[in-house]
Amino acid sequence: MGEAKVLSTPIGAHFKMYSVQDDSECVDTELVPYNSEVGSIMYAMIGTRPDIAYAIGFMSKPGDIHWEAVKWLLRYLKGSVGMNLVYTKGKDFSVQGFSDSDYPADLDRRRSISGYVFMVGGNTVSWKSSLQKATTLSITETEFVALTEAVKEAIWICGLLDDMGLKPAKALIWCDSQSAICLSKNNTFHERKKHVSTKFNFIRDVTEEG
């Protein structure tokens, strides 16, 4: 891929990821270094590249379409090799998080993806993009589940900073779904939201506590 043209996005919108059903669509892993490539990219994602977390989540099934997506991602990495996470020193240890979801991204089981990024003092320290454990029935529920996962991460980060004696202020989490925000604050369920698992409702208690 050293001479390949670079790309500006981690994954193309035209990629439709699904489990391989026909053996003819499978990649011969003895001839194609699929597993080692995905493993190397995943290592980079965990350590320093939050921008590829979403794309790498689709690459668990070694089919032809997945191998094409890996090569697309390598072309993106080639063009963005100069990008870095920059950490600066400051007195402000405020915690900010950004929550989002993709409904429904998994074409096999129709499950959605939760994603978040957290910054402490303006420095990116935590990120995640993964399939949700249950199939959600609406965009609102998908966003609500993603927001709940972000809140849990915020609580953990604030607890860690508190143990370090840094005394962080209240965490601020950004979400682009007004319905999920309202659902996290309103104690009265709408009729169409009674199916949402009760384990996600702890977010209301956290919101009420500030």
N, C-alpha and C positions, 0 to 999 in steps of 0.2 A: 504493500500500500504506500510505499515511500514516494512514488511518482504520481499517486492519484490526486485528482482535484479535490480541493478542500470544500467543506460544506459549512453552513452557518447555523444549522439546527441539529440537535442530538439524534432526532429520529424524524423521518418524513411522515407527513400526514396521510400519505397513500398506503402506508404499511397497515395491513389488517392481520393481526396476530391471532392464530388459532392453533389448537393442538393438531399434530400431524396424524392423519387417519390412514393414509396410503403409504406403504413402504417406499413407493417410487418417489415420494416427496422428502424422504429422510436424507440427511447428510451422512456420508460415510466418514465417521470420525477418525478412521484410520488414515484417510487421505486428506481430510480437511481439519485443521487445528482449531476446531470450534470450541471445545472445552477449555483449552488453555487460553484462547483469546478472551472468552467470557470471564474466566477466572481472573485474568490480569486486569481487565476493565473493571470488574467488581472490586478488586483490591484498591484501584485508584479511586473509585467512587466512595468507598468507606473512609479513605484517608483524607483526600483533598479535593474531590470533584463532585460537589452536590448537584451540579448542573446535568449530570448524566444519570442520576438516580432513577428518574422516571423511565428512561429508555432501557436501562439494563434490566428492569423488572419484567420485560416481555421476552427474555432470551433464555428461558429454561428448557425449551423444546427444540431439539436440533433438526429443524426442517430447512428446506431451501429458502423459504421466506425469512427465517430467523438468521440464516447465514448472510443473506443480503442486508439485513438490518445491522448485523455486527460490522460489516464492511462500511456501511453508511456511518455508523458511530465512530469507526476508526478514522474516516475522512474528516469528521467533525473534530475529533481530538487532534488530528494533524494541524487543522487550521486554528485551533485554540490552545496550542501547547504553551503559548506565552501567558495565558491567564493564570492568576494566582489568588489564593486566599491571603489577604493582607490583614495582619493583626496590629492594632495600634494601642498604645498605652493611654489610659485616661482614668479620671476619677469617677466617671459615671458607669455604674454597673447595672444599668437598667436592662431588663429582659424584654425583648420583643420577639413575637412569633408571627408567622404567616401560614395560614391554613388554607388548603384547597382540596378538591377532589375531582375525579373523572368518572362520570356515570354513563353507562356501565362499560368499563374498558375491557374486561375479560369477555371475549366472544364465545367462550365455551360454557362457562357457568354464569355468565352475565353478572359478575361481581364488579364492584367499583374499586377505585384506587383512592387511598388516603395519602396525603402528602403534607409535610410541614418543613419549615426552616426556622431556626431560632438564632437570634443574635444577642450577645451580651456585650454591652458597651460599644455597640456598633460592629462587633466582630462575630462572624458566623461560626458557631460552635457545634450545632446539632442539626441533622436533617434526616428525613425519612420519606420513602415512597414505597408503598406496599399495597397488595390486594387486601380489601376488607374481608374479615372472617365470615361474614354472612351476606347474603344477597339482599340489597335494599330495594324498596319498592317505589322510591321517588327521589328526585334530585335533592329535595329538602332533607330527607333522611340521610342520604349519602353525605351531604355537607355537614349534617349534625354529628354523624359518626366521626368524620374527619376532624371536626372541631373538638370533639371529646378527646380524641387521641392527642391533639395538640395541647389541650389543657393538662392532661396527665403529664406530658413532657415538661410543661412549664412549671408544674408543681415540683417535679424532680429537680429541675435546674435551680429553682429558687431555694429548695432545701439544701442542695449541694453548696451553693454560694453562702447560705446562712451558716452551714457547718464550717466553712472556711473563714467565717468572721467578717464577711463583706457586707452583710445586711442589705440585700437588694430591695428595691422598691417593688410595688405590686407589678406583676407581669402584665404586659399589654399584648393581646393577640388580635391580629387582623384577619377578618373573614369577609369574602365578597358575596356572601349569601345573606340577604336580609331576613329571609324566612328562618334560616338556622339560628341567626342571632336572636330573633324574637322567640323562637322555640326554647332557647337556652335561658331566657329570662322569665317566660310566662309559665306560671304554675298550672294553668288550665290547658289540658291537651285539646287540640282540635279533634273533631270526630275522626278525621282521616289519619291521625297520627297515633291512635291508641295501640297500634301494633309495634311501635318502637320499643325495643327492649328496655326494661327498667334500669339496667346497669348503666345506661348512658345518662340517666337523669341526675347523677351526682354533680354534673356540670352546673346545674341550677344552684345547688348549695354553695359551690365554689364561687359562682357569680355573685350571690347574695353576700358572701363574705368579703367581696371586693377583689 
